[in-house]
């Protein structure tokens, strides 16, 4: 959860802050995922998320609080001198627990949704487009055919 929150949520705000410094910026394209809308049947309207909006209507989603929950749990685990694999396992479990609390099926889509919230909330006068592809996979040509970074 700590890694996903850092990349998908906080990372989005870092990119936005960088974009604000780009003098000739025409638009920021934020790549999210179609799955931020949750698992629903029928037509899924792609509305933007407002800060603190939970997929299941649960009140109290606060990104700063999520960061605090992660830090407190990491401090606790490190204080217990937990092994790295124990910390990794605990963070995975915490991410799933927090995602499900607010209606998302997993940590990835939960942290991507919070990233969208931050971008929308902090964009000011920056023109932003959020795209939600269903899948992002390997490259066609560069740096070589089939290249993909990560474990998928």
PyMOL commands that set and color helices and strands:
alter all, ss='L'
color gray80, all
select helices_A, chain A and resi 2-20+34-37+63-79+84-101+107-122
alter helices_A, ss='H'
color red, helices_A
select strands_A, chain A and resi 28-31+128-131
alter strands_A, ss='S'
color yellow, strands_A
deselect
rebuild
show_as cartoon
